[in-house]
Amino acid sequence: MRCRRMIISLGAVVLGCLLVAGLAGCNRASEDASGKKPDELSGSSGIVRMTPEAAAGAGIAVVPVARSAFRLHRDFSATVQPNENELAEVTTLIRGRVVAVYVDFGQDVDKGTPLALLHSTDLGLAEAAYLKSGAKLHEAVLVYERARDLLQHKAISQAEFQRREAEMKTARAEAREARNRLELLGVPQQEIQRLDREQTIRPDVSLRAPFRGRVIMRNLTRGEVVEINQKLFTVANLAEVWVVGNVPEKDVHFIRKDQSVEVRALAYPQEVFAGTITYVADMLDPATRTMRLRVTAPNPQKKLKPEMFASVRVYAPAKADVLTVPLAAVQNGPTGKMVFVQRAPGEFEARAVTPGEEMGDVVAILEGLREGERVVTAGAFALKSETEHHKIEPTR
């Protein structure tokens, strides 16, 4: 009997040990399955709890919700263009052969600087006609004056005098016509005066810069024959350029004429160029639903070059005392936008919010937060994974 009791007691002890081992194994399996200790598991009512070690491992960082000045801006893609009020296409008014070219691309020139020299047969013929008309006029004037003296002495008739007078007026008109033709061909006054003085034909056409600027296009070579409809040079004053862009219809209300803006060029990502809106289109492009915008920007160092890609940044009037959080704090939740609010060390609340406009890496919050609350800006992915794993709904 005694042996029987010992066997039963021993069996009870063994059974108790097995039960304890089984419970320990279940707890260990539960911990291994979730990867967290029991106090790291998500709670209810939108609360996520983590141990300090787990929070540090996830890189959790928080910042307080604050009120500050908030100023919206919009960026519009654009390109740099020459100021068309300081742009000139240099052409010739007469056909000719290129004798010499004095300037090249990128060269700065002053007003009146020679650009090229043309030799023109047509100009030679026009100068010859001018000299002939001058000689004919001189002869007609002498004949007229002699006829007037003879008329006073009754040596010729009145009809003969009137014929000589008509010939003089005709010669004067022809001389004026020949001079006007030279002027229409672009011959300067000093060259016409030289022609009167020297009576020598010089059929050379000098192309000159119309104003101070830079040669940005050259379209001729020595020896070629150029026509009157051919663009030979383009001279631009790049001390001031235009930045032309397009504004989407939804952002038209941001734009007003004479507004100061910022210009950023793709070639100089760290530099900001000042500019002023000088033109706003009166109608939208029906195909793209955009409005044309032109900004005039000083360019004293010639950094902004025609056809560069750029952007125009336009600021709206600043708003004071706006509740803002870093943009990184706002997450996509199951029903909209949400943030994680730190209620206590290791305790975070998933809360739905209504965000407003964005300004760089900051976003305005319209509903859902109070000033001074601390929101998670880094490591929110681990918290969001917990909410999705345990189907936690953000609080409102």
Buried (B, 14 or more C-beta within 10 A) or exposed (E): EEEEEEEEEEEEEEEEEEEEEEEEEEEEEEEEEBEBEEEBBBBEEBBBBBBEEBBEEBEBBBBEBEEEEBBBBBEBEBEBBBBEEBBBEBBBBBBBBBBEBBBEEEBBBEEEBBBBBBBBEBBBEBBEBBBEBBEBBEEBBEBBEEBEEBBEEEEBEEEEBEBBBEBBEEBBEBBEEBBEBBEEBBBEEEBBEBBEEEEEBBBBBBBBBBBBBBBBBBBBEEEEEBEEEEBBBBBBBBBBBBBBBBBEEEBBEBBEEEBEBBBBBEEBEEEEBEBBBBEBBEEBEEEEEBBBBBBBBEBEEEBBBBEBEBBBBBBBEEBEEBBBBBBBBBBEBEEEBBBBBBBEEBBBBBBBBEBBBBBEEBBBBEEBBEEEBBBBBBBBEBBBEBBEEEEBBBBE
